[in-house]
Amino acid sequence: RVYQDVAGKVTIEDGDKSVVLRCSEEWSDLAIWNPYGEEKMGYKGFVCVEHGVIATPVTVQPDDIWVATVSITPTRNGLPAWTAAQESK
């Protein structure tokens, strides 16, 4: 499924776990999918979330540069996952 005009922060939650995605404004759309029916890929245990420019593609001319950024932060109990992992040791 493609969602148009999604920029900024997106949070996906699953119980006490979540993933926070923050993207630059150059990414205009968001795609959420999983390989349903592909048993070998374990489709029942995950979804893919990807920022993109889907609805209105960007044209980049030779020698031009197009830059977009995204940060992905997994969390557990509201803290970055690596922090929660350190506390459990």
Helices and strands as residue ranges (DSSP letters): E 2-4, E 8-14, E 17-23, E 29-33, G 39-41, G 43-45, E 48-52, E 70-76, E 79-80, H 81-87
